[in-house]
Amino acid sequence: MISFVIRFKFASEDRAEIAEMLRNLADASRKEPGCIGFFPHQVQEDPDTVLIYERYRDEEAMAAHRDSAHFKKYVVGGLYQKMRERNLENLIALV
């Protein structure tokens, strides 16, 4: 299983647009057969920061996600264009 967290920082004026992109991305991603979980969050103390927790069955499922039309539309064509900062943390399950 593959799990990771991505933190994005966005401009305050983009908040509503980012939230809509994340809703659409989450809906589509959760329908992928290899997606175990896709959970976007806004950081309570910093509403311009978004954290996404993602889990995939394996590398193949993660690759399929990154090759999907919704990833290209909402991440490559949307989030990546609006982000000010990005940090990826790969996770290893303890149990």
SETI-205659 format. One record per residue (C-alpha): y, x, z; residue in three letters. Coordinates in steps of 0.05 Angstrom, whole numbers. Each point is the difference from the previous one (the first is absolute). Layout:
% SETI-205659
{north:Y | east:X | up:Z | rest:ALA} $
...
END
This chain:
% SETI-205659
{north:0 | east:0 | up:0 | rest:MET} $
{north:71 | east:23 | up:-16 | rest:ILE} $
{north:58 | east:-17 | up:46 | rest:SER} $
{north:72 | east:22 | up:-2 | rest:PHE} $
{north:70 | east:-18 | up:20 | rest:VAL} $
{north:62 | east:7 | up:-43 | rest:ILE} $
{north:70 | east:-3 | up:27 | rest:ARG} $
{north:58 | east:-16 | up:-46 | rest:PHE} $
{north:74 | east:1 | up:15 | rest:LYS} $
{north:45 | east:-46 | up:-41 | rest:PHE} $
{north:73 | east:-18 | up:-3 | rest:ALA} $
{north:21 | east:-60 | up:42 | rest:SER} $
{north:25 | east:-37 | up:-61 | rest:GLU} $
{north:-69 | east:3 | up:-32 | rest:ASP} $
{north:-36 | east:-33 | up:60 | rest:ARG} $
{north:-11 | east:-69 | up:-31 | rest:ALA} $
{north:-23 | east:28 | up:-67 | rest:GLU} $
{north:-48 | east:49 | up:34 | rest:ILE} $
{north:-29 | east:-56 | up:43 | rest:ALA} $
{north:-14 | east:-42 | up:-62 | rest:GLU} $
{north:-32 | east:59 | up:-36 | rest:MET} $
{north:-45 | east:13 | up:60 | rest:LEU} $
{north:-21 | east:-73 | up:5 | rest:ARG} $
{north:-21 | east:0 | up:-73 | rest:ASN} $
{north:-33 | east:68 | up:6 | rest:LEU} $
{north:-39 | east:-19 | up:62 | rest:ALA} $
{north:-23 | east:-66 | up:-30 | rest:ASP} $
{north:-27 | east:34 | up:-63 | rest:ALA} $
{north:-28 | east:61 | up:37 | rest:SER} $
{north:-40 | east:-42 | up:49 | rest:ARG} $
{north:-36 | east:-33 | up:-59 | rest:LYS} $
{north:-27 | east:67 | up:-24 | rest:GLU} $
{north:-75 | east:5 | up:13 | rest:PRO} $
{north:5 | east:69 | up:32 | rest:GLY} $
{north:61 | east:-15 | up:44 | rest:CYS} $
{north:-20 | east:-9 | up:72 | rest:ILE} $
{north:71 | east:-9 | up:27 | rest:GLY} $
{north:72 | east:4 | up:-23 | rest:PHE} $
{north:52 | east:-11 | up:54 | rest:PHE} $
{north:74 | east:12 | up:-12 | rest:PRO} $
{north:45 | east:1 | up:62 | rest:HIS} $
{north:74 | east:8 | up:13 | rest:GLN} $
{north:15 | east:47 | up:57 | rest:VAL} $
{north:32 | east:-42 | up:55 | rest:GLN} $
{north:48 | east:54 | up:24 | rest:GLU} $
{north:18 | east:21 | up:-71 | rest:ASP} $
{north:-1 | east:-59 | up:-49 | rest:PRO} $
{north:13 | east:47 | up:-59 | rest:ASP} $
{north:-67 | east:33 | up:12 | rest:THR} $
{north:-64 | east:-31 | up:-26 | rest:VAL} $
{north:-70 | east:22 | up:21 | rest:LEU} $
{north:-61 | east:-20 | up:-41 | rest:ILE} $
{north:-70 | east:7 | up:29 | rest:TYR} $
{north:-53 | east:0 | up:-55 | rest:GLU} $
{north:-76 | east:4 | up:1 | rest:ARG} $
{north:-47 | east:7 | up:-60 | rest:TYR} $
{north:-75 | east:1 | up:-7 | rest:ARG} $
{north:-1 | east:68 | up:-34 | rest:ASP} $
{north:38 | east:47 | up:-47 | rest:GLU} $
{north:-19 | east:-43 | up:-60 | rest:GLU} $
{north:31 | east:-62 | up:32 | rest:ALA} $
{north:63 | east:39 | up:17 | rest:MET} $
{north:4 | east:26 | up:-71 | rest:ALA} $
{north:-9 | east:-70 | up:-28 | rest:ALA} $
{north:58 | east:-23 | up:45 | rest:HIS} $
{north:46 | east:54 | up:-25 | rest:ARG} $
{north:-20 | east:-17 | up:-72 | rest:ASP} $
{north:13 | east:-74 | up:8 | rest:SER} $
{north:56 | east:-37 | up:-35 | rest:ALA} $
{north:29 | east:-24 | up:66 | rest:HIS} $
{north:3 | east:71 | up:28 | rest:PHE} $
{north:36 | east:24 | up:-62 | rest:LYS} $
{north:49 | east:-59 | up:3 | rest:LYS} $
{north:16 | east:-3 | up:74 | rest:TYR} $
{north:-11 | east:72 | up:23 | rest:VAL} $
{north:15 | east:45 | up:-60 | rest:VAL} $
{north:51 | east:-46 | up:-31 | rest:GLY} $
{north:29 | east:-27 | up:65 | rest:GLY} $
{north:-11 | east:34 | up:67 | rest:LEU} $
{north:1 | east:71 | up:-27 | rest:TYR} $
{north:65 | east:-15 | up:-36 | rest:GLN} $
{north:34 | east:-27 | up:63 | rest:LYS} $
{north:-28 | east:47 | up:53 | rest:MET} $
{north:43 | east:51 | up:35 | rest:ARG} $
{north:-58 | east:33 | up:37 | rest:GLU} $
{north:-76 | east:-4 | up:-3 | rest:ARG} $
{north:-53 | east:28 | up:48 | rest:ASN} $
{north:-75 | east:-8 | up:-9 | rest:LEU} $
{north:-49 | east:9 | up:58 | rest:GLU} $
{north:-75 | east:1 | up:-16 | rest:ASN} $
{north:-42 | east:-26 | up:57 | rest:LEU} $
{north:-70 | east:14 | up:26 | rest:ILE} $
{north:-35 | east:-56 | up:38 | rest:ALA} $
{north:-26 | east:21 | up:68 | rest:LEU} $
{north:-49 | east:-58 | up:8 | rest:VAL} $
END
